């Protein structure tokens, strides 16, 4: 209540809360418990790992990587998959950037150095098996020092690559390669043909794309080198040929520009970077919005399978949703039917003794009974015709209702039966 929530029912696992509400809840909780906010965040981090494992993410976290740095490097892609593909949420996951060697600096210095605006403080602590001397880190250093690199020349291998640039462009139709000056050196065959890039010379990367993810990062060669472990999403600034044709046919209705999602890889010792990408689409609706087809993607591209599997999942979810709605309606109809059945049963058997009514419900024969004496309670309204002539219909109905109510009360009082 101190945090602004009336009860625990106001907090739902399926609701995305604003950061201000989360921070307010942590501040109030730290005051109530009597610990610092930083300590509470550390406890939450411990709980989050346990909670993730208990909710089915343990195997995925286990197979992410073989060491700590590679695990942190791949967290960006995992958060993107969870937020944007698995749950289609509006939440923006964190961005991790790992350096082999890092020195502790002031936050303002780090902001000037990396260009990052928002920071999240987190710590990585050894578990119970590695607290003494931090043997885990020692193990990593020992394994690294004992590796011997042997390079042998194979004279049978030709010094020239067995694949030409034209073949490479056809194999990766959506890739973009650029140098330190951000000048595009070559692109995939789809981009080359659909966006008329063959005739453009000294074309810069910033002329054809705008950076969507990672956010709050300027599109420079240095920044890209810094975020090589991050998933990149670009949106093309120009329209394709087919979009321009559709624009002419639909009289002003323009399709969405194509977005590319992929990985940055360093080439030629850091003098060039290649962006190996695929269309940023997860459903059939996404590719229709950009006027794209599944056949435009190579068969080795997992995006094809992702789109078809996700579309199948969406159809199944829609069917499950309809089934759930139908089940709710049927449940409501069943409850209403049971209610009507009870009312009908009451109306049918309210004028007979309970034992006879129960026998009728169970379709059992009823034996005739003989009583030596009985008492009959009768209600009568003398001179009913005169009353009808001298009273209004409303007054007459009110009078009859009152008489019958009194008569019913007497029947229940003496445990008699209607006849």
PETA-V866825 format. One line per field, one symbol per residue. phi: phi as a letter, one per 40 degrees, with the letter a starting at -180 (. if undefined). psi: psi as a letter, one per 20 degrees, with the letter a starting at -180 (. if undefined). burial: I if it has 9 or more other ideal C-beta (glycine too) atoms within 8 Angstrom, else O. A space follows every 50 residues. Layout:
phi = ???
psi = ???
burial = ???
//
This chain:
phi = .cchbcaccccbccbcbcdccccccccccccccgbccccccccccccccc ccccchccccccccacacccccccccccccccccbcbfcccbccbbbbbd bbbcbccccccccbgcccbbcabbbccccbccgfcccccccccccccbcb bbcbccccccccbccccccccbcbcbbabccgcccabcccccccbfcccc bfcccccbbbcbaccfbccbccccccbccccbbbbccbcccccccccccc fhcbccccbbbabcbcbfggcbbbbcbbdcabaccccccbfbbcccbccc cccdccccccccccccccccccccccccccccccccccccccccccccbc cbddccccccccfccbccbbbcaabbbbbabcfccccccbbcdccccccc ccccccccccccccfcbca
psi = hhijpgriiioqhjppqqhhhghgghgghhgghkrqhghhhgghgghhgg gghhjjjghghhjgrirgghghhjhghghgggghggilrjqorrppopqh pqqprqhhghghgijpgpqppqqoqqahijhojmhghhgghghhhjpppp pppoiipphqqiprhggghhhnijqpprahjkppgqrrhghgghjlihip qlpqhihiqqpgpqrkpqnrhghghhlhjqpqpqpqiqqrghhhghghhj mioprqqpqppaqpppqlkjiqppoorrpnqirhhghhhjlrqhiipqhi pihghgggghgghhghhgghgghgghhgghgghgghghghgggggghhji jqqghhghhhhjlqqppqqpphqqppoppqnqlhhhhhhjqrhghggggg ggghghghhhghgjlrqq.
burial = OOIOIOOOOOOOOOOOOOOOIIOIIIIIIIOOOOOOOOIIIIOIIOOOOO OIIOOOOIOOIOOIIOOOIIIIIIIIOIIIIIIOIOOOOOOOIOOIIOOO OOOOOOOOOIIOOOIIOOOOOOOOOOOOOIOOOIOOOIOIOOOOOOOOOO OOOOOOOOOOOOOOOOOIIIOIIIIIIIOOOIIIOOIIOIIIIIIOIOOO OOIIIOOIIOIOIIOOIOIOIOIIIOIIIIIIIIIIOOIIIOIIOIIOOO OOOOIOIIIIIIOIIIIOOOOIIIIOIIIIIOIOOIIOOIIIOOOOIOOO OOIIOIIIOIIOOIOOOOOOOOOOOOOOOOOOOOOOOOOOOOOOIOOOIO OIOOOIIOIIOOOOOOOOOOOOOOOOIOOOOOOOOOIOOOIOOOOIOOII OOIIOOIOOIIOOOOOOOO
//
